[in-house]
Amino acid sequence: MANQIHSFFEASTMALCKEETIPMTLDMPTSKKVETNNPQARCLLSTLASAMCSQHASDVEKLRQELKNVQRDMKDFKQEVTRVICKLEGTLSYMMEVVTRLETRGNHMEQRLREEEDRGIVRNKVLTFLLPREKELREKCADLERRLCRKNV
């Protein structure tokens, strides 16, 4: 910003010198002094320089305020992000516990299901063996009952 002011000031004074309305010597890079013989030109240059300095100060103050606002916003944003991350970590931890419990329950259910399937297979084998045996025993009982009834009649 200071370079812009310096360039503007130099260009303005050079323009005034070229018009030859203000006789002056300009050696800006070394001494940064402007000498004029005309009091109106001095007043104009002084006003111009003063306005530029006050504008520069105003711009610097605005930039400082904006920087403070941005820093405050960044701090607020960081706090909000930190709060959300903590909340997400808590939620994730809870969900991990729930998933672990569900996996454990699922594993137990699968184990019980396998055991029940094994027992079902054994039951089927037993039934396959017992049903024909039961049929034989019923027929034998029926035969014995018929024989008993004939002797008693």
C-alpha angles and dihedrals in degrees: 000000000000090000090052091051091047091049093047092047091048093047092048094050092045090052091051091049093049091054086055091221089119118041108211147141116241124197101153103159095054110028104009088212124131118201121196134174094206115084092204090056090049090051091047092049092045091050091046093049092044092050091048092049093047090047089049091049090047091049091048091050091049090050091050091051091048090048091051090049092049091047091049091047090049091049091049090047091049091050091048092048091048091050092049092047091051090049091049091049090053092048092046091050091051091048091050090054091049092048091049091051091047092049090050092049090047091051091049091049092050090050092050090046091053090049091049091049089051091050089048090054090051091048091052091051091048092048090047088055098040101045095065089042091052090050091052091049093049091051090048091049092048090050092049091048091052092050092048091050092052093053092049097046 
